[in-house]
Amino acid sequence: MKFQHHRSTPKVSILVSDLSKSGAGRWGGAVRTFLLARSIQNLGYEVEILGFIFGDEPPDSIPKDLPFKTVPGKNYPGFLASATQLLSQIEGDILYALRPKPTTFGLALLKKMQTQCRVILDIDDWELSWHGGDDWKYQPSLKQFARDILKPNGALRYPDAPFYLKRMESMVSRADEITVHTEFLQKRFGGVYVPNGKDTSLFEPEKYDRETSKKKYGLSGYRILMFPGAPRPYKGVEDVLVALDRLAWPDLRLAIVGGSPYDDYDRQLLSRWGRWIVKLPTCPVEQMPEVVAAADIIVVPQRDVPAARAQFPLKLTDAMAMAKPILATRVGDIPTIIEDGGFLVDPSSPEQIAEQIQWIFEHLEDARERGSKARERCVEHYSINAMSEKLAPLLQSSKVSKLR
């Protein structure tokens, strides 16, 4: 399905805070940045992606048909020059800023002052939730304030420090449009609900064979639970591993795809539960369907904390598109997303996870039937085309306003 527009359609510039290999560039086109770009391209718009590279290498796995520009990111005061350089490279008539950060939304508002361009703000995470949420306060002593400003690693030298994030949150009403991808974020910030979409023509289960994929990725002979993403404490991987301890099935394994770029949490998991874990490397989005095909069950065991409630786990649409049995927790939008296309347990409940794993393997045909329902639901509500249909009126509104 391709939406047609005339050549008068303006260009859309997507602004990302970090396009490095440890940032959005790490995921090879699989995260929201690139899902939005694909959905906008699907509507017939020209798209460019712009972002900073903070102390890391530029990405090498972004799809080649998505033009992108990067600028070396620096802490203050050097960030002023970096920001000026990026601003000068923005060509879009519509700016799509990802998250209310100074490095994205702040730059978009500055560009709007210069050119009267339209600004859409996308909020796919609650940034302050990582710093204590509404309880976060900055009340330094005079001495601490001086350190935060003057020391090379001072807290206020970082362009997206919580101090600045809180102020950007207070300015979200200055956006011409707001999009969000969970009900939690919509209640907090308003805006239009645009859930993540999956390329369901790429993630097509009939193209792949489970046993062939297992053999290719060294998983033959095992019953495979899969977690395709970066483990972090709030994502509940530990609860799954405790469940595997309870079951103690020798042929059961948890395959973690990609691992964490943030800290040594992977190593902590391996040191305690290494007997159950198989680590698979990060791979480009084009390879992910083949990897996911090897799974018997996809696990999305989020814990019930603000960071998890604000997120739309992309692992869900990986599993749904590939018609895989899904074992997830009742957190945030997860029950609404999968409805009767998966299996739900309470968060932080290893005993329920263990019981559900056992039930699924004892009733695999029933579980795979639910996976087929999840695939149908994904195509209808959580595909790239569905995402495009949500974005079309927002971009059309911006187009009309710009061309008047």
PyMOL commands that set and color helices and strands:
alter all, ss='L'
color gray80, all
select helices_A, chain A and resi 24-27+32-42+79-89+102-115+127-131+133-135+142-150+155-157+162-169+172-174+183-189+205-207+210-216+233-235+237-247+265-273+285-292+306-309+314-321+334-338+350-362+364-381+384-403
alter helices_A, ss='H'
color red, helices_A
select strands_A, chain A and resi 12-16+47-54+68-73+94-98+118-123+177-180+192-193+223-229+252-258+277-280+297-300+326-329+343-345
alter strands_A, ss='S'
color yellow, strands_A
deselect
rebuild
show_as cartoon
